[in-house]
Amino acid sequence: MKGRYVFTKSEINELRELIRQRVKADRSKQKGIRDKMRAIGFYGRDDFGIVNMTVEKFDKLIAEEQIIVKD
């Protein structure tokens, strides 16, 4: 695992927003957004095998406790 699987509620909210931005962004801006996600410690493809991460896929990871939310 390259990144983390335990995040604070604040980090989860920030990741959700970054995922929303990445989904809407054109290809040239997506890399910068992914870099911000990785700076928080989230590597969707490398850690969870998910390509084209969406908020729904992210929430499923939380529901399945593959990502843990702590405070």
N, CA, C and O of each residue as an XYZ file, in Angstrom:
284
protein
N       0.844     -1.172      0.000
C       0.000      0.000      0.000
C       0.891      1.236      0.000
O       1.758      1.388      0.860
N       0.672      2.104     -0.958
C       1.467      3.325     -1.078
C       0.985      4.414     -0.124
O       1.784      5.135      0.474
N      -0.318      4.517      0.003
C      -0.904      5.593      0.787
C      -1.447      5.104      2.113
O      -1.025      4.086      2.660
N      -2.398      5.872      2.599
C      -3.021      5.568      3.882
C      -4.417      5.021      3.653
O      -4.975      5.131      2.561
N      -4.968      4.433      4.698
C      -6.361      4.013      4.639
C      -7.163      4.574      5.810
O      -8.362      4.319      5.916
N      -6.513      5.336      6.688
C      -7.175      6.000      7.807
C      -7.055      7.504      7.588
O      -5.957      8.039      7.430
N      -8.210      8.178      7.583
C      -8.261      9.615      7.336
C      -9.188     10.285      8.340
O     -10.106      9.656      8.866
N      -8.943     11.559      8.600
C      -9.849     12.321      9.453
C     -11.077     12.719      8.640
O     -11.069     12.646      7.411
N     -12.126     13.138      9.333
C     -13.332     13.602      8.640
C     -13.013     14.776      7.723
O     -13.552     14.876      6.621
N     -12.149     15.650      8.176
C     -11.743     16.807      7.376
C     -11.053     16.360      6.085
O     -11.333     16.887      5.008
N     -10.161     15.396      6.204
C      -9.463     14.882      5.020
C     -10.443     14.191      4.067
O     -10.329     14.328      2.849
N     -11.396     13.454      4.621
C     -12.417     12.780      3.800
C     -13.206     13.819      3.014
O     -13.443     13.643      1.819
N     -13.615     14.901      3.676
C     -14.370     15.956      2.982
C     -13.528     16.608      1.891
O     -14.027     16.900      0.804
N     -12.265     16.832      2.182
C     -11.362     17.418      1.179
C     -11.172     16.469     -0.007
O     -11.166     16.908     -1.157
N     -11.020     15.183      0.269
C     -10.874     14.201     -0.808
C     -12.135     14.129     -1.664
O     -12.048     14.047     -2.889
N     -13.306     14.158     -1.026
C     -14.561     14.157     -1.800
C     -14.605     15.344     -2.761
O     -14.985     15.199     -3.923
N     -14.218     16.509     -2.270
C     -14.236     17.705     -3.118
C     -13.229     17.579     -4.257
O     -13.530     17.950     -5.392
N     -12.054     17.067     -3.971
C     -11.047     16.882     -5.016
C     -11.520     15.859     -6.053
O     -11.280     16.029     -7.248
N     -12.185     14.810     -5.602
C     -12.719     13.813     -6.537
C     -13.764     14.458     -7.440
O     -13.771     14.227     -8.649
N     -14.651     15.269     -6.854
C     -15.661     15.978     -7.661
C     -14.992     16.865     -8.712
O     -15.410     16.893     -9.870
N     -13.959     17.580     -8.300
C     -13.242     18.454     -9.231
C     -12.573     17.652    -10.346
O     -12.612     18.049    -11.511
N     -11.957     16.521     -9.985
C     -11.255     15.711    -10.972
C     -12.216     15.145    -12.010
O     -11.896     15.102    -13.198
N     -13.388     14.712    -11.566
C     -14.384     14.153    -12.487
C     -14.800     15.198    -13.523
O     -15.002     14.871    -14.692
N     -14.926     16.452    -13.095
C     -15.379     17.523    -13.987
C     -14.249     18.144    -14.812
O     -14.508     18.796    -15.823
N     -13.009     17.945    -14.389
C     -11.868     18.620    -15.015
C     -11.489     17.965    -16.337
O     -11.711     16.775    -16.556
N     -10.909     18.786    -17.211
C     -10.375     18.202    -18.444
C      -9.063     17.495    -18.106
O      -8.483     17.688    -17.037
N      -8.630     16.693    -19.027
C      -7.469     15.819    -18.805
C      -6.224     16.573    -18.342
O      -5.458     16.066    -17.523
N      -6.025     17.770    -18.860
C      -4.812     18.528    -18.522
C      -4.793     18.981    -17.062
O      -3.716     19.216    -16.515
N      -5.939     19.108    -16.428
C      -6.008     19.554    -15.030
C      -6.105     18.396    -14.037
O      -5.885     18.583    -12.841
N      -6.435     17.198    -14.532
C      -6.640     16.064    -13.632
C      -5.377     15.659    -12.882
O      -5.456     15.274    -11.715
N      -4.227     15.737    -13.520
C      -2.987     15.325    -12.861
C      -2.711     16.166    -11.620
O      -2.315     15.634    -10.583
N      -2.917     17.466    -11.722
C      -2.713     18.346    -10.571
C      -3.649     18.014     -9.424
O      -3.264     18.077     -8.256
N      -4.865     17.664     -9.760
C      -5.843     17.296     -8.724
C      -5.437     15.975     -8.077
O      -5.499     15.832     -6.856
N      -5.025     15.016     -8.895
C      -4.563     13.730     -8.342
C      -3.347     13.936     -7.441
O      -3.212     13.257     -6.422
N      -2.470     14.857     -7.802
C      -1.305     15.162     -6.961
C      -1.746     15.672     -5.590
O      -1.150     15.315     -4.574
N      -2.781     16.500     -5.558
C      -3.314     16.998     -4.278
C      -3.886     15.853     -3.450
O      -3.725     15.825     -2.229
N      -4.561     14.899     -4.120
C      -5.113     13.740     -3.418
C      -3.986     12.886     -2.840
O      -4.081     12.391     -1.717
N      -2.925     12.721     -3.616
C      -1.787     11.926     -3.144
C      -1.066     12.620     -1.984
O      -0.529     11.955     -1.098
N      -1.055     13.947     -1.992
C      -0.429     14.688     -0.886
C      -1.147     14.405      0.432
O      -0.535     14.458      1.499
N      -2.441     14.106      0.357
C      -3.211     13.749      1.553
C      -2.949     12.290      1.930
O      -3.177     11.890      3.072
N      -2.472     11.503      0.974
C      -2.166     10.101      1.242
C      -3.122      9.134      0.567
O      -3.169      7.960      0.934
N      -3.889      9.607     -0.417
C      -4.868      8.759     -1.103
C      -4.390      8.406     -2.504
O      -4.168      9.286     -3.335
N      -4.234      7.115     -2.755
C      -3.816      6.587     -4.055
C      -4.889      5.603     -4.517
O      -4.816      4.415     -4.203
N      -5.872      6.084     -5.251
C      -7.002      5.251     -5.657
C      -6.627      4.011     -6.435
O      -7.023      2.906     -6.063
N      -5.879      4.169     -7.497
C      -5.537      3.027     -8.343
C      -4.545      2.099     -7.643
O      -4.743      0.884     -7.618
N      -3.498      2.657     -7.084
C      -2.438      1.837     -6.494
C      -2.902      1.075     -5.258
O      -2.505     -0.073     -5.060
N      -3.728      1.689     -4.429
C      -4.131      1.046     -3.175
C      -5.440      0.270     -3.282
O      -5.622     -0.727     -2.583
N      -6.345      0.709     -4.139
C      -7.668      0.097     -4.180
C      -8.044     -0.446     -5.553
O      -9.123     -1.016     -5.717
N      -7.173     -0.276     -6.534
C      -7.429     -0.790     -7.868
C      -8.553     -0.090     -8.613
O      -9.132     -0.650     -9.543
N      -8.860      1.127     -8.206
C      -9.972      1.851     -8.824
C      -9.448      2.871     -9.816
O      -8.641      3.737     -9.478
N      -9.920      2.753    -11.039
C      -9.615      3.703    -12.095
C     -10.839      4.601    -12.232
O     -11.969      4.137    -12.084
N     -10.621      5.884    -12.513
C     -11.728      6.841    -12.643
C     -12.561      6.920    -11.363
O     -13.766      6.671    -11.370
N     -11.898      7.266    -10.283
C     -12.554      7.378     -8.975
C     -13.705      8.371     -9.042
O     -13.577      9.455     -9.610
N     -14.826      7.985     -8.456
C     -15.982      8.875     -8.302
C     -16.299      8.962     -6.820
O     -15.799      8.167     -6.025
N     -17.128      9.925     -6.449
C     -17.542     10.052     -5.048
C     -18.274      8.785     -4.613
O     -18.124      8.339     -3.476
N     -19.064      8.207     -5.512
C     -19.801      6.987     -5.176
C     -18.848      5.821     -4.886
O     -19.060      5.066     -3.938
N     -17.817      5.680     -5.692
C     -16.824      4.620     -5.455
C     -16.070      4.879     -4.154
O     -15.781      3.951     -3.399
N     -15.757      6.143     -3.902
C     -15.060      6.525     -2.674
C     -15.924      6.200     -1.453
O     -15.432      5.632     -0.477
N     -17.206      6.557     -1.506
C     -18.118      6.279     -0.394
C     -18.296      4.780     -0.178
O     -18.485      4.335      0.955
N     -18.239      4.000     -1.251
C     -18.328      2.543     -1.124
C     -17.115      2.003     -0.367
O     -17.251      1.102      0.460
N     -15.932      2.549     -0.646
C     -14.735      2.143      0.098
C     -14.894      2.420      1.585
O     -14.456      1.628      2.420
N     -15.518      3.538      1.916
C     -15.760      3.883      3.323
C     -16.778      2.926      3.921
O     -16.574      2.409      5.019
N     -17.876      2.684      3.207
C     -18.934      1.793      3.696
C     -18.400      0.368      3.933
O     -18.805     -0.309      4.878
N     -17.488     -0.068      3.061
C     -16.899     -1.406      3.185
C     -15.728     -1.438      4.160
O     -15.093     -2.476      4.342
N     -15.445     -0.296      4.786
C     -14.375     -0.137      5.770
C     -12.988     -0.436      5.204
O     -12.082     -0.840      5.932
N     -12.836     -0.231      3.890
C     -11.502     -0.281      3.303
C     -10.790      1.041      3.567
O      -9.562      1.116      3.558
N     -11.591      2.086      3.801
C     -11.098      3.384      4.253
C     -11.761      3.646      5.595
O     -12.979      3.528      5.730
N     -10.966      3.999      6.571
C     -11.450      4.255      7.915
C     -11.466      5.755      8.173
O     -10.502      6.459      7.868
N     -12.581      6.243      8.746
C     -12.723      7.659      9.072
C     -12.586      7.801     10.576
O     -13.327      7.178     11.336
N     -11.648      8.611     10.998
C     -11.436      8.847     12.432
C     -11.487     10.333     12.731
O     -11.431     11.173     11.833
N     -11.593     10.628     13.983
C     -11.546     12.030     14.390
C     -10.671     12.253     15.562
O     -10.531     13.387     16.021
